[in-house]
Amino acid sequence: MHLLLVLEVAVPLRAHEIRNRNGPSDWDLQRCREFAPVLASKGDALQYGAKKKGETADLMARLIDALAVLACMPGGVTFLGQHWEA
């Protein structure tokens, strides 16, 4: 799987969903805050795959969601050299 390719497609789609419901909520921002330490400790599973079944897919879904939420914030977000701003 090419991580950046997946993100280039999925983040704008998710950001569009968030924008259509009037932007990120406090709950969205809380999910981002809670995901940050998870990404820091398990991010390698996105590149190399996780040992536990379904963990890589869960991490990918949460990363897409977090980037989409942050893309809806003023200034957007840059990750892996790619910038998203909704």
C-alpha positions in Angstrom: 0.0 0.0 0.0 1.3 3.5 -0.8 0.4 5.5 2.2 0.5 8.9 0.6 -1.6 7.8 -2.4 -4.3 6.6 -0.1 -4.2 9.8 1.9 -4.3 12.0 -1.3 -7.6 10.4 -2.2 -9.3 9.7 1.2 -8.5 12.9 3.1 -10.3 15.3 0.7 -13.3 13.0 0.7 -13.5 12.9 4.5 -12.9 16.7 4.7 -15.8 17.2 2.3 -18.0 15.2 4.6 -16.9 17.3 7.6 -17.4 20.6 5.8 -20.9 19.5 4.8 -21.9 19.2 8.4 -20.7 22.7 9.2 -17.1 21.9 10.0 -15.3 20.1 12.8 -17.0 19.8 16.1 -15.4 19.7 19.6 -15.8 15.9 19.4 -13.8 15.8 16.2 -11.0 17.9 17.7 -11.0 15.6 20.8 -10.6 12.5 18.6 -7.5 14.2 17.0 -6.0 14.9 20.3 -6.6 11.3 21.5 -5.1 9.9 18.3 -1.8 11.8 18.4 -0.1 9.6 21.0 -1.5 6.5 19.2 0.0 7.6 15.9 3.3 8.4 17.7 3.5 4.9 19.2 2.1 2.8 16.5 2.7 4.8 13.3 5.2 2.3 12.0 2.3 -0.2 11.5 1.1 2.1 8.7 4.3 1.6 6.8 5.1 -2.0 7.6 1.8 -3.5 8.7 0.6 -4.5 12.1 0.8 -7.9 13.6 -2.7 -7.7 15.0 -5.4 -8.2 12.4 -7.3 -5.1 11.5 -4.9 -2.7 13.4 -3.4 -1.2 10.3 -6.9 -0.5 8.8 -8.0 1.1 12.1 -4.9 3.3 12.2 -5.4 4.3 8.6 -9.0 5.2 9.1 -8.1 7.3 12.2 -5.3 9.0 10.4 -7.5 9.9 7.5 -10.1 11.3 9.9 -7.6 13.3 11.9 -6.0 14.8 8.8 -9.4 15.7 7.4 -10.5 17.4 10.6 -7.2 19.3 10.7 -7.6 20.2 7.0 -10.9 22.0 7.9 -9.0 24.2 10.4 -7.6 27.6 9.4 -4.3 27.0 7.6 -5.0 23.3 7.0 -2.4 20.6 7.7 0.8 19.3 6.2 1.7 15.6 6.6 4.4 13.7 4.7 5.0 16.8 2.5 1.4 16.9 1.4 -0.8 19.9 2.4 -4.6 19.7 2.8 -6.8 22.7 3.4 -10.6 22.5 3.1 
